[in-house]
Amino acid sequence: MQSQESAQEQRPEPETFLDLEQTPAKGRLKIYLGAAAGVGKSYQMLKEAHELKARGIDVVLGFIEPHGRAETAALIEGLEAVPRRQIAYRGVTLEEMDLDAILARAPTVAIVDELAHTNVPGTRHEKRYQDIESLLAAGINVITAVNVQHIESLNPVMRRITGVVVRETVPDSFIMRANQLVTIDLDVETLRQRLREGKIYPAEQIDQALKNFFKPSNLVALRELALREVARTLERQREVRQADTGKPSRITERLMVGLSSNPIDSDLLLRKACRIAGQLNASWYAVHVETPRESVSRISTRDFVALLDNINLASDLGAETVWLKSDDVVKALLDFARERGVTKLVVGESRQPLWRRLIKRSVPMRLLAQAEGLDMEIVSHDSLEGTA
């Protein structure tokens, strides 16, 4: 893995992010990705803001959170900051980024920290990444930062590695749209030393953090995930650029995952399929087949809501979602797969008892028998819990 010094050497200069002589109609997006809190994402964004300002570029701080870190706070001095919006919520006044004020100010570049943040009710959007989408749509370039554990498809991996359930996530599709994705890499012992010195969390949280989230095995795994995520995104971006210029695309794999109206494990299966698609550099489809027995008028409200949630999740993860109607789920899936040139099928293991699967033949078993010429992966329940 690269050290912080080598990462600094390879980090693109600000002007490689902003081609101001050919500013596109939509703003450009740069994301600093870290393995954990305290690696220096906010610090690097502020350094870049000062460099841009020195070049005469109109840059403002849309939202920055120093977390009490003196080194970060010192870099705020000398930069224009858009005042935060005050919002009354449940008897207290909270501060949020003022999206409308930034849009009215219309800078060339906005620095927006805490990408995975969930906004207080009463703001225009639920999530900060949606605020950033509005800034980009208005032609404002955005530099932001996030830790790897907040990427949606990695949610089960984070739970397995760290034992922590991450509540605030960012869709993979948003990460993929970044014009630049840069890893801020810091070796494990240096990061733990920063924690001991009180540069990351308050003193009363340090011992617990060292024994839990910041233990060496966790940080090694998170560093590896962060570096792999950048490599994965850059590869997909190269494919998109090749497609835009008319050059042959190297994407030869197409993956399909079946979406059931049964909510159990469906979200984990989608995240597993997303990771497989990323490893294969494949485009992918999430396909639901509505049968007469499972029509929207017959399934329970709970299952219908879960199905819609999973369709939205699939879209966030970068899949093309498809809703088919057929009397025969297997035939519909295989017909679609062959029509679209799908090369790999991913399905979840049936939860039916073995005797019922043998008598009635579950969908995975029927697909296995009939999916001639197609690679197929049946994902067990145990492996879903450790999705990677």
N, C-alpha and C positions, 0 to 999 in steps of 0.2 A: 504493500500500500504506500501511496505517496505521503510524505511528511508535510507539515504545514509549510515548510520552506519551499519544497518542490511544487506544492499547490500554488503558492504565491507566484513562482516563476512562470507557471503555465496559465495563470489566470488571465483572461483577455482584458486588454485595456478598455476603459470606458468608451473610447471612440469606436471600438469594434462592435459595441452594442448599439450605439446611436449613429446611424448613417444620416446625419442631419441634412445633408445636401439632397437626399432622396427620401424625405420623410413620408412614410406610407399613410394612407387614409386612416388606418387604425394604428393605435399605439403599439409599440414593441414591449415585450414582457421579458424581464430577466429575473430569475429565481436563484437565490443562494440557498443551497441545501446543506443541512448539517446532520450529523449523527445524533446530536444531543444538545441540550441547552448549554451555553457557555463556550461553544467552539469559536465564536467570533463573527457570527452572521451580521448582527446589527452593527458591530464595529466596522466591518468591511463595507457595509452599505453607506455608512456615514463618511468613511474615507473616500468612497467613490463620489459621493455628493459634493465633497469639497473639491475633488479633482474636476468634476464637471463645472462647478461654479467658477473655478479658476480659469477655465476655458471660455467663460462668457455664456454658458448654457443656463437657461432659466430652470432652476431646480428648487423644489420645495419639499419640506417634510410633511407628508400627508398624515402619517402616524408613525411615531417611533416610541419604543418602550425600552428604556435603559435598564429596568429591573434593579435599580440601585447600584449599578456597576459604574464606578467612577470613571474608568477609561472610556466607556461608551458615552456617559453623560457629558464629558469634556468635549467630545466631538460635535455635540449639538450646537455649541456656541458658534456664532457666525453664520448659521444657516437659517433661512426663513422657514418658519413652521406655521402651518395653517391651524388656527385655534380649534380645539376639540369642541364637539357638540355636547351640551349638558342635557341629560335625559333623566327625568324623574321616574323611578321604577320601584314599586313596593316600599315607598316611604324613604328611599335614599336617592341621592343624585349621582348618576354614573356618567362617565365620559366615554364618548365614542368618536371615531373618525368622522369628520363632517364632509360627507361625500359631495353634497351640493356646493359647499364652499370651495372645494378643490375644483369642481367642474367650472364654477364661476371664475375662479382665479386662472384656470387654463394654463398651467405651466407646461414647459416642454417635458420635464421629468418630475414624477412624484415618487418619493420614497415611502413605501407602505410596509410596515413591519407586521409580524404576527398573522401570516397568511391564513392559518387555520382557525382564526378567531370566530366565535359565534356572537353576533351583534345582540344588543339589548332589544327586546320587543319595543316597537315604536320607530325603529329605523326603516329605511326603504327596503333593505334586503336582510335576509336572515344571516347570511355568511359574508365574511370580508372578501373572499375570493369573488363573490358576486359584485361587490363594490368595485373591485379592480376591473372586472369585465366592463362595467359602465365607464370607467376611466379610459380603458383601451378603446372602447367604441367611440369615445369622444376625441380620439387621436392623441391622448396623453400617454407618454411612455411611462412604464411603471417598473421599479426595482423593488422586489419583495424578498421575503425569507421564510423558510419553513424547516422543521426537523423531519427526518425521514419517517418517523413513527406516525406522522399525520397523513401519510398517503393512503387513500382509501383501500386499495387492494392489499396493502400490507397489514391491515388491521388484525387478522388472525395470527400473523407471524409475530407481531408485537406482543400479543397476549401470551404466546408460547414462550418467547424469549425472555420477556421481562416480568410476566405475570400481571401486567397493567393493562386494563381495558381503556383504550384511547377513545374518548368521546367526540373529540373535534377532529374531523378529517377533511381532506381536500380531494376532489375527484381526480382520478388519474388523467382524465381527458383534459383537465385544466393544466396539469403539470406538462402534458405532452405539447401543449400549444406554446410553451415558452420559446422565445427566440434564442435565449441562452439559459442553460442550467449549469450552475457552477457549484462544485463541492467545496465547502470549507472544512478541511480535514485537519484534525489535531490528534496527535498520538495519545493513547489511552492514559499513560502515566502523567503526561502534562495536563490533560483535562482533569484528572483526579486531584492533582496538586492545586489547580485553580480552584477546585471545589473546597479543598482543605483551607485555602487562604481566604475563603469567604467571598470569592469573586463571582460566584454563581448563585448561591442560595444564602439566606440568613443563617447565622451561627447555629440556631436551634434545629435546623433541618439537615445539617451537614452529615452527622454520623449515620442517620437513617438512609440518606441518599447514597453514601459510600457503600453501605451494606446491601442496598437493593438495586435501584435502577442504574446507579453508577458503578456497579461492581465490574471488574475487568472483563469477564466473559460476555456480559451484556454489551459493553462498549465496543468490543472487538466485532461482535455480530452486527451491531448497528453501523459501524464504519463500513463494513463490507457491503451491507445493504445500500448505503448511501452511494458508494462508488458504483455499484452495479446499476442503481437506478439512473445515474447520469449516463452510463454507457448505453443502457437500454433506450433512453430517450433520444440520445444523439443518433443512434442507429435508425430509429423510426423517423427522425427529422431528415436524415440523409435520404431515406426512401421517398419521403414527401417531396423533397427538392428535385429528386430525379424524375418523379412523376410530373411535376410542374414544368420541367424543362423538356419533357418529351423523351427522356432517356429511359431505357428499359428498367423496370423496377426489379429489385432483387427479392421482393416479397413473393415467395412461391408457395408458402403455406397459408391455408385458410382453415380456421378452426370454428367448430360449432358446438354450442352447449345447449342442452334442452332445459327449458324453464317450465317447471311444474306448478300447478295451483296449490300444491302442498308446501306450506311455508317452511317446513323443517329442513334445515341445511342448505336451502336454496341460495342464501346470501353467501355462505361460505364456498359453495360450489362455483359461484360467479367469480369470486376473488381468486379461487384456484385456477379457473379457466383464464382469467386475465394474466396471471403470472406465467402460465404455460404459453399463452400467445406472445407475451413479451420475450420469453426465452427462445421461442421459435421465430421471432420477428414476423409473426403472422397477423393478418387481419382476422377479425372474428365476429361471429353472429351469436346472439342469444335468441333462441326460437321457442315460442310457446305455441302449442297446438291445442286449440279448443275443440273438444269433442262434445257431442250432444249430451253425454252423461255429466260433463263438467262445464256446461255452458255457464255464462256469467249469471244467468237467471237461476241456476241451481246450486252453485257452490255457495258456501257460507260467506257472510260479509267479512269475517276474519280472514278467510283464505283469499278472497278477492282483493282486499286491501293489501295483504302480504304480496300477492302477485304483482300488483301495480308498483309497490315499493321496490320489488326486485327488478322490474322492467326499468324503473328510473335508475336504480343502482347500476344495472348493466350498461345503460347509456353513459352514466358518469365514468364508468371504468373503460369506456372507449369502444364498446361493442355496438354493432348495428342490430337494433332490436326488431324482431319480426313476429307478427301474430298471424297464425294460420288457423283455418277451420277444416276439420276432416273427421271422418268416422274412424280412421285408422292412424294413430299417432306415429307408429313406426314408419308406415308408408309415406306419410307426409314429411317426416324428418329426412328420410333417405332421398325422396324426390327433390326436396329443397337442396340437400347437400350436393347431389349430383348436378343439379341445375346451376348452382353457384360455384362449382369446382372445389368444394370443401375437401380437405385432405385428412382432417382429424376430427373425430367426434369425442366430446367429453360429457359423460353422464354420471350422475350420482348412483351409488349402489342402492338397490331397492331395500326398503325397510320392511317389506312383507316377510312373514315367516317362511322358512325354507320350503315347507310342504306346499304352501300356496304358490310360491314361485315356480315349483316344479310342475304343479297341476295347470296353472293358468299362464305360465311363462310371463315374467315381468318384461317391461319395456327394455331394460338393459340386456336381458337374455335374448330377446327377439332381435334387437339391433345387432348383437354380437353374431347371431346366426345369419343375418341378411345383409350386413354392411360389407359386402364383398368389395375389395379394392380400396377400402377406407381404413385408415389407422384409427383405433378406438381405445380410449382410456376410461375405465370404470373406476371412479374415485370412491374409496371406502370411507366410512364415517370416521374412522380413527385418523386417516390421513387428512381429512378436512379440518380436524382440530389443530393440525400442525401445518396448515397451508403455507407454502413457501413459493 
